[in-house]
């Protein structure tokens, strides 16, 4: 078992990266929403929230600064949490403008007695959106919330007060983040020493974007990211968050056929979709709209299973938290491979990074140990472009736990994230039995004319079932 630390559980360097990114106003929140066949009454939502908060400590925690060393740490909120503290009924429809407004306006402040999440109940859409700060939560944390919520959602419940959680006298000590106990190798130690020294001497040498990596001529970085690259009120930066938002929906029957095709070819759905989008860009991008000869594709990896196996800790102890490591794929433009050949190659690289080379993958995350994370982020903005072309995040096929009856059903789900400092555009994916696959494509308006023919080509490929 991992040894316990003292009661003040300091942030790991990876968590501190997300903390500083949000503190600098460079990331507001991400969300995972569900669409129900009917909205539960408030008293039923209260019941489900009470159970869910009680089962997951992160939902009643926040981040504060330790006065002894001025470092951020995780603490329990020291007041009663009421319904209005964690849930809002909102009248807006789920549209592009409202999504962007949400990412602009919904932020979670630190060093206050407030939770780092919020449930938005869309009265007109039968949708509930769970907004989460990325320091303490990742996409799988959002799934854990909704599974617990749906499992706890009753058919009926008596009226009760709005108190959802109250602090107790007991204050359990918290274990350090698993990455801080991750095994090192001689290679990883030497790499950390080299990167640390190089970052101090010449940060651009560590963070430079590849010379031949694709760059859109119309997307200037960081100008295309910021409304104003300067001081605005109490925030250092102000991200535009005015992206174009498209949703790619694959209905359940077609999704089953696609998954069967992926299985026959021995590739994951994530690898296939990354390959299809890369090939669509290769085919449809006008040559005068970009420079470069390859795409860099970022694929966040859920590290819970790896942490459990390598560190011998129970996977269910990591239900909520931020357990992600970036993996990277490369696609060279003007290749002649078809989508399945490309998907097999990408899948092989992903499998290597997430299994045989997982020690190195997470040790690469731990390179943040040797850098001031706030400085790292600000130097990243000077790199001349985002470090990746696009990110593809797939939360997988989820049926969500039903309550004690079949009254409430999840008919669809939606997953999305704000405009990114790390990738030009993002693809956020989740699948459900009744709704099929939902992929939110979020891209800057500056590349709208360039990227939309690529998206149309991808949709046509799927609509015509060319994968069969």
N, C-alpha and C positions, 0 to 999 in steps of 0.2 A: 504493500500500500504506500501511497505518497504521504510523506510526513506532513503534519499540520504546521501551519505558520501561526504567527500571533493573530490577535483578533482583527488587526488592520490589514486586510488583504490588499496589497499594493497592485497596481495594474502591471501586467506584463508589458514588454516593449511593443508587442503587437496590438494589445488593447490600447496602449498609450498613443500609438499611431492614429487609431480611430478617434480617440479622445481629442487629440490635438487637431485633427482634421475638422472635427465638429466645432471645437472651440474657436478655430480660425474662420468659422462660417463657410467651410468648404464642403460640408455635407450636412443635410438637414435630417433626413430619415429615409427609410425604405418601408414598403408596405406589402402585406399579404392579405388579400381580401377574399371573402367567400360570398357567394350569392345563394340565398336560401329560397325554398319554395314559399315561405312566408316568414315575416319578421316575428320573433318571439316578443311577448309582452315584457315590459321593463322588469317586473318582479322575477320573471324566469331568467332574464339576462343577469340580474343581480345574483341569483342563486348560482348560476354557472360561473360567474366571475369570482365569487367568494371561494368556491372549491378550487378554481384554477390558481388563484393567487396563493392560497394556502399550500398548494402542491409545488409551487415553483418560487423559491426565495428571490430570484432576480426580479420578479415582478413587484416586490416591495423594497427594492434596493435603489440606491442612487450613488453618485460619485462625489466625494468631498476632498478637500485638501488637508493633509496632515500638517498641523502647524510646526511640528518638530523638524520636518525635513522638506516641507513645501511640496510634497509629492502626492499625486491623486491616489485615493484608495476607495474601495467599495464598502458601503455601509448600509445598514438597515435604515429606512425612513423612520423618524422618531415621532410620528403622529398617526392618527387614525386616517386611513384612506377611505374616502366616500365615493359613491357612484360618479359624481360630477368631477372627481379628480382623475378618473381614468376613462370616462366615456362621454361622448357628445352626440346628441342627435343633430344631424346637419341636413339642410334642405337641398343641397346642390345635387345636380345630376352628374353622372360619371362621364365627363367629357374631357377633351384635350385641355381646355382652358382650366377646368377645375383641378385636373391632375397637376398641372404646372403650378397653379396657385397653391395647392397643398404643399408641394415641395418648396415653394418660396416661403410660405408662412409658418409651417409647422416645424418648430425646432424644440429641442429638449435642453433646457439650461441645466448646468451642473452647479454643485455647491448650494442647492436649495432642497427643501424637503418635498420634492416632487418625483413621481415615478418617471422612468425613461421610456414610456410607451403610452399609447392612447388608442382607444377604440372609437372609431367614427361609425355611427349608425346612419346610413343613408335612407331616409324615410321614404323617398320616392322610387328607390331602385331595388329594394329588398337585399341590399348589399351591406356588409359590415367590413370596414377596412381596419386592419390592425397596423398602426404606425409604430415603428421601433427605432430607437437609437442604435447605431451599429457598434458601439463600444462594448455593450454587455450582451448583445443579441446578434444572431445571424439568421439566415433563412430557415434553417432547421429548427431554431428556437421558435420562430413564428408558427411552424407546423406543429410543434409541441403544444403551443398555446391553443391552437384551434382544435387539436385532437382532445385535449383536456376539456376545453369549453363544450364541445359537442357531446362528449361523454357525460358531462355534468348537467347538460341542459334537460330539465324535466318537462313533462307534459303539463303539469300544474304545480303551483307553489303558492303558499300563503304570502300575503303582503308582509313585508318586514321593513326595518329602517334601511337607510342607504349606506350604513357602515359595512365595508367589505373586508377590512383588515385592521387589526390593532396591534401595536408593538407589545411584545411580552418582555418579562424580566430576563428571560434566558437569551443569551447572545452567543450563539454557536461560533466557534472559530472556523475560519474558511481556509481551504487548501489553496496553495498557489496554482497558477495556471499550468497545465501540463507541459506547455512549451518550455517553461523554466526548468523542468527536470528532463528535458529531452536529451538523449545520449549524443555526445559529440564524437567526432573522429579527428585524427590528426589533420586530415584535409580540411575539415570544417573550421578547426581552430586556426590553422594558418590562413585560410581564406578570410576569416573574421578579422584577424590582425591586419592583413593587407588592406581589406576594404575600409576598416576603421582609420588607418593611417592615410589612405588615399582620399577618403571623404573629408578629412580635416585639411589636407593640402589643396585638393582640387575637386570639389563636389561634382562638377560637371563631368569629370571623367567617370564617375560612378553612375550618374543618372542620365547620361547622354542617350538620346533616342538614336537607334540605328540609322546610319546614313542612307541606306537603301530601303528603309521601311516606308510603306505607303503613307503619303500625306495628301490630304485634300487641299487644293490650292485656295478654295473659298473659305476654308476653316482656319483662321489665324489663331494661334495659341500663344499666350492665354487670352488675347483680346476677345476671341469668340466665346470664351467661357464666362467672362466677367461683364457685368453692367458697367463697373468702374473699378479699375485695378488700383484702388487706393483706400484710404480710411473712410469708412461710412459709419457715422455714429460710433457705437462701441464695437463694431465688427471690422475686422481688417479687410475682408473681401466680401463681395456681393455677387454670387453666381446668378447668371441669367435665369436658368430653369424655365426656359420657354421652348423646350424641345418639341418637335413634331412627335406625336404619339400614334402608333398604329398597333392594332391587335390582330395577330394571326391566329385563327381558330381552326383546329382540325377536329371534325366531329368524331364521336367515339368509334363508329364503324371503320372509318378511314384510318384512324389512329391504330386500331388493332391490326389492320393490313400493313401499315407502315412498321409497326413493332415486329410483326412476323417477318417482314423483309429484312429488317435489321438483324434479327436472330439468324436468318438463313445465311447472311453474309458475315456473321460474326463480329458485328460492330455495335456500339452503344448508340442510342438515339441522339445523345449529345454530340457524338462524333459525326453522325450523319448530318445533323442540322448545321454544324459548323462547316462541314465540307460543302453542303449545298449552298450556304450563304457565300462562302469564299468563291466557289465556282461561278455563282450568279454575278458577283462583283467582277470577277475576271472577265466574264462574257459581256457584261452590260455597261461597265464604267467607260465613259469616253476618255481616251488617252490624254486629252488636253485638260482634264479636270483634276489630275493628280500627278505626283512625282513618286518615284520609288518602284521597287520590283518585288516586294513581298508584303504579306499581311502578317501581323502579329495578333494572335487570338488568345485572350486570357480566359481561363476556365477555373473558377474558384472550386477548391476541393474541400469536401467535408472530412475533417480529420478525426472524427470521434472514434471510428473503428481502429484506425492506426494507433491513436493514443491508448486505447484500451489494450490492444495487443502488445505494443512495445513497452508500455509502462505498467502493465498488469493492474489496471484500475477498471472498475465496472463502467461499462458504457452508459448505463442508466444514471450515473452520477454526473454526466455531461449533457443531460437532456437540453438544458438551456445554457447559453453562453456564446462566446465567439470562438468557434473552433474551425477556422478556415485557413487554407494555405493556397496561394496562387500557383497554378500550373500554366504553362505556356505552350502554344502550338505555333507553327510557322507554315504559311502557304506561299509558295513561290508562284508569282503570276506567270501566265503564258505556259503553264504546264498542260500536258495533253491527257492526263489521267481523268477517267470518268468519276462520277460522284462516289461510287462504291470503292474504287481503288483509293481515292483520296480519303474516304472515311476510314478505311482499314489502316492507312498509314497514320492518320491522326489518332485513331483509337490505340494503336500500338504505343505511340509516344505517351498518351495519357496514362495507359496502364503501367508503363514503366515508372512515370513520375509518382503515381499513387500507390504502387505496390513495391516493386523491387528497389526503387530509388527513393522511397518515402523518407528515409532518414535524412538524405540530402535535401529533399524538398522542404521539410520543416526546419532544418538547419539554415536554409536560405532565408526563411522568415526571421529566424533569430539573428540575422545580420543587423536587424534594427537595434539589437542590444548595444552595438558599438557606435550608435549615432544618436544625436539629439533629435528626437522624432519631429519636433516642431521645425527645426532647421531643415531636416530631411524633406519635409513636405514643401517648405517654401523654396528650397533649391529645385525640387521636382517641377515647380511651376516655371522655372527658368530654363527648362531643358529643351525648349523649342517645339514641343508637341507632346501630346499624351503618350505614355509609354506603350500603349496598345492600340490596335485598330478598332477592335470591338471585343466586348466581354459577352460570354454566353454562360448563363447560370441556369441550371435545370434542377428544380426541387423534386423531380420525379413524379411518379404516379401515386396519388394519395386518395384514399377513399374516405378519410376522416371518420372518427368514431361517432357512431350515432348514440343518441341518448337512450333512455329506457323504453322508447317507443319509436315509431316511424313517422311521427308528426312533422319533424323538421328534417329536411334533406338538403344537402349541399348540391346545388345544381351546377355550379361552376366555381372556379377560383381564378384569382388574378394576382400577379406578382410583378412589382415594378420598383425602380430605383431612380434617383435624381440624376441630373446631368453630372457627368463624371470628370474628375481631374486626371483619371488614369487611362480612360479609353474614349475614343471619339464617339462611339455609340454603344448601346447595350441591348441585349436580348435576354429577357427574363421569362422563364418557362415553368409551368406547372400543369399537371394533368389530373383529371378527375373522371370517374366512371360515367357520370351523367353529362358532363360538359365537354369531355375530350381534352385536347391539348390547347392551352392558352399561352401565347407568346407575346409579351409586350415589347415592341420595338420602339426604342426612344433614341432620336437622332437630332442633331442641331439643325436649325432651319437653314443654315448656310450651306448644307450639303443636300438639301431636299431634292433639288433637280438632278443631282448626281446619283443619289442612293435609291430613290423610289423606283426607277426602272429595274434595279437589281431585286428589290423586294417583289415587284410584280412578276419577275421571271421565276423567283422562288415559289410564289403562290401558284403560278401556272403549272409548274412542275408537280406540285402536290395535288392540285385540283384535277389534273389529268392522270393522276396515279402512275406517273412514269417510273416510280420506284418499284413497281411490280414486274 
